Amino acid sequence: MKKTEKIQFIINTLEELYPNPPIALDHKDPYTLLVAVALSAQTTDKKVNEITPRLFAEAPNPYAMHQIGEPKIKQLIQGIGLTNSKAKNLHIMAGQLLEKHDGIVPNNFQDLEQLAGVGHKTASVVMAQAFDIPAFPVDTHIHRLMWRWNLSNGKNVVQTEKDAKRLFPKELWNKLHLQIIWYGREYSPARGWRAEKDIITTTIGRQSFLRSMQ
């Protein structure tokens, strides 16, 4: 199978499985999405969704988040990984948004990535899902599957993102990254991989990986 055929097979299979892939993190606007994604670092989406209702009840916007202060934020997000640093970053981020952006989440990478606790992946999710600007956020699922599918060398997420953007049509990026994440969770997990479920990997996957799982 040629690489172009592999890409089309992936697109077709994911579209059949996930015609309308949801965003896993609960949110209601760009700010709550930004906060939820920032909280998701080294934490499951399920855990974030357990934490954010009580946080957003107290602080649904940058003004409220800044007003309640870092100790209160820390109390509200207890149980999540990296609690201290995330509480500090959310308080600083809120102040930055108020001071530099009139409390509005910016819709460009440069300003987003200057906010406390916001890296390239978080900025990419916000750009793609809050503002519908083409981006290809790479999480552990996408990084793993791009390697398994022999579409990237697995060296690092930066290279994986470059390869994904090079191989897949730009107009599909925002939807496709969600589709790949859901596929990775349901059909091609890091542990407990089953060949009979993972049609994409068994059809086009890296032979060294397939042999190792036999």
C-alpha positions in Angstrom: 0.0 0.0 0.0 1.4 3.4 -1.0 1.7 6.1 1.6 -1.1 8.1 -0.1 -3.3 5.1 0.1 -2.5 4.6 3.8 -3.4 8.2 4.6 -6.7 7.8 2.8 -7.4 4.5 4.5 -6.8 6.2 7.9 -9.0 9.1 7.0 -11.9 6.9 5.8 -11.7 4.5 8.7 -11.7 7.3 11.3 -14.5 9.1 9.6 -16.6 6.0 9.6 -15.9 5.3 13.3 -16.0 9.0 14.6 -18.0 11.2 12.2 -18.5 13.7 15.1 -15.7 13.2 17.6 -16.4 15.1 20.9 -13.8 17.1 22.9 -13.1 15.0 25.9 -12.7 17.9 28.3 -15.9 19.6 29.5 -16.0 23.3 28.9 -18.3 26.1 27.8 -16.1 28.7 26.2 -12.5 29.4 25.2 -11.4 30.3 28.7 -12.8 27.2 30.4 -11.3 25.1 27.6 -7.9 26.8 28.1 -8.1 26.0 31.9 -9.2 22.4 31.4 -6.4 21.7 28.9 -3.8 23.3 31.2 -5.1 21.1 34.0 -4.9 18.0 31.9 -1.1 17.8 31.9 0.0 14.5 33.4 -3.6 13.9 34.4 -6.5 12.0 32.8 -9.3 13.9 31.1 -11.7 12.0 33.4 -10.0 13.4 36.5 -10.0 16.9 35.0 -13.8 16.7 34.4 -14.3 15.6 38.0 -12.4 18.7 39.2 -13.5 21.5 36.9 -17.2 21.8 37.9 -16.3 23.0 41.4 -13.5 25.2 40.0 -15.7 26.8 37.4 -18.6 27.3 39.9 -16.2 29.6 41.8 -14.1 30.9 38.9 -15.7 30.7 35.4 -13.7 33.6 34.0 -10.2 35.3 34.5 -11.5 38.0 36.8 -13.0 35.5 39.2 -10.0 33.2 39.0 -7.7 36.0 39.9 -9.9 37.3 42.7 -10.2 33.9 44.5 -6.4 33.7 44.7 -3.9 30.9 44.5 -4.7 29.2 47.9 -8.3 28.9 47.0 -7.5 27.6 43.5 -5.2 25.0 45.0 -8.1 23.9 47.3 -10.5 23.6 44.4 -8.2 21.5 42.3 -7.0 19.1 45.0 -6.7 15.6 43.7 -5.3 16.5 40.4 -1.6 16.0 39.5 0.9 18.9 40.0 -1.6 20.8 42.1 0.8 23.4 43.4 2.2 24.5 40.1 -1.1 24.4 38.3 -2.8 26.5 41.0 0.0 29.0 40.7 -0.1 29.1 36.9 -3.9 29.5 36.8 -3.7 32.5 39.1 -0.9 34.1 37.1 -2.6 33.3 33.8 -5.8 35.0 34.9 -3.8 38.1 35.8 -2.1 38.0 32.4 -5.4 37.7 30.6 -6.8 40.7 32.5 -3.7 42.9 32.2 -2.8 42.2 28.6 -5.9 40.9 26.8 -8.9 42.5 28.6 -9.8 39.2 30.0 -10.2 37.6 26.6 -8.4 34.4 25.5 -6.1 35.4 22.6 -6.6 33.5 19.3 -2.9 33.3 18.2 -0.1 31.0 19.2 2.4 33.7 20.2 0.1 35.2 22.9 -1.3 31.9 24.1 2.2 30.4 24.6 3.2 33.4 26.7 0.5 32.6 29.3 1.6 30.8 32.4 1.3 27.0 32.2 0.5 27.1 28.4 2.8 25.2 26.1 2.5 24.5 22.4 0.1 21.5 22.8 -2.3 23.4 25.0 -2.2 26.4 22.7 -2.9 24.1 19.7 -5.9 22.6 21.3 -7.4 26.0 22.1 -6.6 27.3 18.6 -8.2 24.2 17.0 -11.2 23.7 19.2 -12.1 27.1 20.5 -11.3 29.2 17.4 -11.4 26.6 14.6 -7.9 27.6 13.4 -6.0 24.7 11.9 -3.7 23.0 14.3 -2.6 19.5 15.1 -2.1 19.0 18.9 -0.1 15.9 19.6 -0.8 14.0 22.7 0.5 10.6 23.8 -2.1 8.7 21.7 -1.3 10.5 18.5 2.4 10.2 19.1 2.0 6.5 19.7 -0.2 5.8 16.7 1.9 7.9 14.3 4.8 5.6 15.2 2.7 2.4 15.1 1.4 3.4 11.7 4.9 4.0 10.4 4.1 7.7 9.6 6.7 9.2 12.1 9.9 8.0 13.7 8.7 8.4 17.3 11.7 10.6 18.1 9.6 13.3 19.8 6.2 15.1 19.6 7.7 18.0 17.7 8.7 15.7 14.8 5.4 13.8 15.1 3.4 17.1 14.7 5.5 18.1 11.7 4.9 14.7 10.1 1.2 14.8 10.8 0.8 18.3 9.3 2.8 17.2 6.2 0.8 14.0 5.6 -2.8 15.0 6.4 -4.8 17.7 4.6 -4.9 20.9 6.6 -8.7 21.2 6.4 -8.9 17.9 8.4 -6.4 18.6 11.2 -8.9 19.9 13.8 -11.2 17.0 13.5 -8.6 14.4 12.7 -6.6 14.9 15.8 -9.7 14.2 17.9 -10.5 11.1 15.8 -7.0 9.7 16.3 -7.2 10.3 20.1 -10.5 8.4 20.4 -9.2 5.6 18.1 -6.1 5.3 20.3 -8.1 5.0 23.5 -10.6 2.5 22.1 -8.8 0.4 19.6 -5.0 0.9 19.9 -4.1 1.5 23.6 -0.6 1.6 25.0 -1.4 -1.6 27.0 -3.7 -4.4 26.2 -3.4 -4.1 22.5 -5.5 -6.6 20.5 -4.8 -7.1 16.8 -8.4 -8.0 16.0 -9.7 -4.6 17.2 -7.0 -2.4 15.7 -7.8 -2.5 12.0 -5.6 0.5 11.0 -2.5 -0.8 12.7 -2.9 -4.4 11.5 -3.5 -3.1 7.9 -0.8 -0.5 7.5 1.3 -0.7 10.7 5.0 -0.9 11.5 6.1 -4.5 11.0 8.5 -4.4 13.9 5.7 -3.5 16.3 3.3 -6.1 14.8 6.0 -8.9 15.1 6.7 -7.9 18.7 3.0 -8.4 19.6 2.7 -11.8 18.1 
